[in-house]
Amino acid sequence: MSLDTALLQQYAPDLLSGLRLTIEIWLVGSAIALTVGAALGVPLTFARPGLRAVVRCYVEFFRGTPLLVQLFLLYYGGPRIGLTLNAMTAGLIGLGLYGGAYFAELFRAGFSSIPAGQLEAARSFGYSRRDAIRHIILPQALILMLPPSVNLLVIILKDTAILSILTIPELTFQVTGMTLETFAFVEPYLALALGYWLLVELAARLGHAAEHRLTRHMVRA
Amino acid sequence: MSDPPHGARMNVAPDGARTSDAPSPPPVIAATNLSKWYGTHQVLKSVSISIRPSEVVCIIGPSGSGKSTLLRCLNFLEDYAEGEVRVNGTLLGYRIGADGRRVPDSLARVNQLRRGIAMVFQQFNLWPHMTVLQNVAQPLVLVQRKRRDEAAAIARAVLTKVGLREKFDAYPAQLSGGQQQRVGIARALAIDPSVILFDEPTSSLDPELVGEVLQVIRALAGEGMTMAVVTHEMGFAAQVASRVVFLDHGAIIEEGPPETLFSAPRSERLRQFLQTWIERNALFPLAAPTTIETLAS
């Protein structure tokens, strides 16, 4: 098998712009997902049963249905309820809401893993809920959440490929266009796989470094 | 059978104990007719207890008797169904609504009253991601709104007092259980409380670490600190308590100064309870007197 590198060179500008857009979508989508996850993770853990059930429904829906279907519903179904979004906005919101459901569960797990006695001590000393979450729970929970969060960010990165279906010109869309124009499949998709893999490796390494740094003061009990 | 806990030694008031026949000032914390249920199970049955300034009230009783629940109600870590808890005369946890019925109070008001009540836990409940100094200083900064340097100075002083001068920058996991509990006590002392509640402070410690923690509590008693101590350490209760309260099945069976309560229990239930304790110690004839003498030293 010989690889036609000239083909890749020819399409390099498209591929690079696709790569840049993929990274941008990943970063913005992850930021939305993290925000949604944090905002929902708190009531999912601490709210009274009624509110918790509502949040639980959200999480179950977004975890229980494919991202692709959610994107279709948002993009094509949105206008029916007066929500007309351009492809990029729909894609980012969809990705954020989807990832947010997973992050919410992650936050809940992180919060719940802090022994109740520590919170009780904070309560007994008159901490406000806010202070207890911020100073007692979060610093410990975030460290516990770091490895699974990196995992989730990696999944979100790979799921950005699904946004190509909304004609957003990110990496997968560019490569698909390339195959349609050239009828070459191996080189483009190999390049595509390598592109994602490189980004994932980068993310994993950054996560590892962050974990190392955050736990350098910690004493493992 | 070896020395019973109500031997002559117990009747000599040690320096930590206080006489209860002085004119009584108003209580720091008072519970009146406190009742609480978990589902259909009544864990507290119209319990009344008051802790006056400089008193050391030891709460004893078998497991599941409601000792810890009672203590936790005293700073509203647990709510209660009937009766009331008053902190320096103010109702804790509830307020009386316009219609005369009681309604749950705001967390802010509960926290206001909690400022004078410190708690020491069986499992220490230190915050593992903070140094010893931070553990003690943080409540001062966040709750009492003290400046950081001021809070740190107080923290250093109380930690020195409990013998942890060398451990300011250690993390809890680097300390022994006894040291961790002394941090817990320092954290309680730092807020300058009007009363400290101890919930089985030595129950999760290795036997040989119990002494160092009891020593600190004894020293506080000697200084006139007001304390309520849920404990299984009968020798300690006998020596340090100004009053001992015996709880069983959620009700106070008997209470009084340790000399009379331990040497002349009126109720059959308390007699049984003390007997079990004496027999357990008699199994190890060396252990019982050693424990008591260690405490007396």
Interface residues (C-beta under 8 A of the other chain):
Chain A: P115 G117 Q118 E120 A121 A122 R123 S124 F125 G126 Y127 S128 R129 D131 H135 I136 P139 Q140 I143 H217 M218 V219 R220 A221
Chain B: N75 L77 L107 A108 N111 Q112 R114 R115 I117 A118 M119 F121 Q123 N125 L126 W127 P128 H129 Q138 P139 L142 V143 Y171 A173 Q174 R187 I191
